[in-house]
């Protein structure tokens, strides 16, 4: 039972890390698009 609880906690931590990584990547793409609008206009 203790090993199941430990594995469940580790699984939640891994999922949280993946979720945070996806959030950081999406925010980085949004900031990059906002900071470089002229590249989007020059190369549609």
VODO-540163 format. One record per residue (C-alpha): residue in one letter; x, y, z. Coordinates in nm, 3 decimals, decimal comma, always signed. Layout:
<nodes>
A | X | Y | Z
...
</nodes>
This chain:
<nodes>
X | +0,000 | +0,000 | +0,000
X | +0,286 | +0,236 | +0,081
X | +0,461 | +0,161 | -0,249
X | +0,135 | +0,230 | -0,435
X | +0,100 | +0,565 | -0,258
X | +0,462 | +0,656 | -0,334
X | +0,426 | +0,565 | -0,702
X | +0,101 | +0,763 | -0,720
X | +0,272 | +1,071 | -0,572
X | +0,564 | +1,036 | -0,815
X | +0,316 | +1,001 | -1,105
X | +0,137 | +1,321 | -0,997
X | +0,469 | +1,506 | -0,972
X | +0,570 | +1,389 | -1,321
X | +0,233 | +1,496 | -1,460
X | +0,268 | +1,835 | -1,292
X | +0,615 | +1,882 | -1,442
X | +0,483 | +1,794 | -1,790
X | +0,188 | +2,033 | -1,743
X | +0,419 | +2,316 | -1,632
X | +0,653 | +2,247 | -1,924
X | +0,363 | +2,268 | -2,172
X | +0,247 | +2,595 | -2,012
X | +0,597 | +2,744 | -2,038
X | +0,630 | +2,638 | -2,402
X | +0,289 | +2,783 | -2,496
X | +0,363 | +3,111 | -2,314
X | +0,703 | +3,131 | -2,486
X | +0,539 | +3,088 | -2,829
X | +0,280 | +3,358 | -2,749
X | +0,548 | +3,602 | -2,628
X | +0,761 | +3,529 | -2,935
X | +0,465 | +3,598 | -3,165
X | +0,389 | +3,924 | -2,982
X | +0,752 | +4,041 | -2,989
X | +0,811 | +3,954 | -3,357
X | +0,497 | +4,051 | -3,552
X | +0,691 | +4,186 | -3,852
X | +0,838 | +3,843 | -3,929
X | +0,485 | +3,704 | -3,949
X | +0,385 | +3,985 | -4,188
X | +0,696 | +3,947 | -4,407
X | +0,663 | +3,567 | -4,421
X | +0,293 | +3,474 | -4,409
</nodes>
